[in-house]
């Protein structure tokens, strides 16, 4: 029985072979040719496996005498270049963002450090100012205290007469300073008046002053007193006017010095130790 070929409706009759045929889509052809061009442009650099495969296909297509569409090739190359450009833009954007973040962080740190330094400088300046003010206050207080504790002469324009020692067979515990009646009699330093009035012991009008160090001065034979008991006096303040009241042979100031309100000592020596020369 002769062989017959199947000619059913689901399977067409076999056609005689015309040799190996290649059906290459245009898009693939364009991409492949573009890939081949890109690969050739790469020069002597080593090809990746994907690029090598595309180059083989491109060579095969060229061997078959097929020609790629130039516009498709240009579009494919542009797409690839665009893709690379996009990746470069992303990478550049990331670099810019990271750099900006680092710069912002550094700027914030520098600003914080500058603010801390400014605060520290301000605190130091305020501390120095307070210290200077405190020192100035202390210096002023020290000057005021020195001014209040200075010692001065009880009278000006005088002549030294009877001194400290025995006179007429008895002790003369004072230094007499002869001066005209009405001469100003001054407090020797700052202190408090403890007596101001008429003496019953021959001193006439006299005043007693207890000074800041406990020393008490007696200044007698005055014509008039200007202070009263309990009054505060300062160095050089006028407390009386000289005269010749009480047991006196002439106008003068009878000056006694009693350290600690005790026994009398030589006024010239005691005042000289405090910078006052009679």
Buried (B, 14 or more C-beta within 10 A) or exposed (E): EEEEEEEEEEEEEEEEEEEEEEEBEEEEBBBBBBBBBBBEEEEEEEEEEEBEEBBEBBEEBBEEEEEBBEEBBEBBBEEBEEEEEEEEEEEEEEEEEEEEEEEEEEEEEEEEEEEEEEEEEEEEEEEEEEEEEEEEEEEEEEEEEEEEBBBBBBBEEBEEEBBBEEEEEEEBBBBBBBBEBEBBBBBBBBBBBBBBEEBEEEBBBBBBBBBEEEBBBBBBBBBEBBBEEEBEBBBBBEBBBBBBBBEBEEBBBBBBBBBEEEEBBBBBEBBEEBEBEB
